[in-house]
Amino acid sequence: MRYIFDHLNLIRETLLRSPVGLITDVDGTISRIAPTPQQARISSSCRYYLIRLSHQLAVVAAISGRPVAQLKGMVGIDGMVYIGNHGLERGEKTRTKLATDTSDYFRVINSVVKKLAPLLAIEGINIENKGMTATIHYRLCNDPQLAEREILKLVAALPQAKRLTIIKDRMAIDLISPTDINKGTATRDLIREYNLRGGIYLGDDTTDIAAFQAIRTANSPPDFQGWAIAVNSPEVPPELISAADFLLEGVSDVERFLKWLTENTVQSS
Ligand SMILES: [Mg+2]
């Protein structure tokens, strides 16, 4: 896999295009993984450079499985676009809108979480109900692998969960409303909406693979040139690495890369 700092000439070429957008995942990308999601913080250096980039680029978006309200509080940069719940929600400035009619999904997720809560009342397991999606975290379990198997078994046995999309993330399992919306469709929509001619996507987990594929699909020289960049860690899924164009080693490298971007972005949109 190509280490991005050995191929900055290619990124420099992309930055000469206009408009250019930067889309970044949050947890594990601009925020170091913490024992619980509530303890995670955006790297202060990433925040500093994202603020600068939000003035330099056509669009800077944060995309995450977290709900938009939580994302906005966590990242806290006014000029950014926030895409939450894996693409199902979008927030800009003070507005938040839903990507689809989701009232039915709220009900399904709620009923699944209600059923699972007593079955998963196990030390170290934390179920987060995010409205249109839910995440079961098991990072704090003594035996996370065993916990993962148990959770997947319980979820598979629940009739209410049959309609949901189940995704295995870093020490977490996502239960997602059955729409065709994901980080990939959200990325495609941003490229179209901002008429992007250049794009960079940063991500570290399973749900980012769809976005990597969206970047690849959008690539059509000379109209659009985009790069999918995987943030490596011992927990990273191998499929993400194979789907990426380039690699960064952990959040520290993301900090260095964002700094480089601010110093090498010429246009102001
Ligand atoms: Mg992530």
Residues whose N, C-alpha, C, O or C-beta is under 5 A from the ligand:
A	BS01	MG	D25 V26 D27 G28 T29 D204 D205
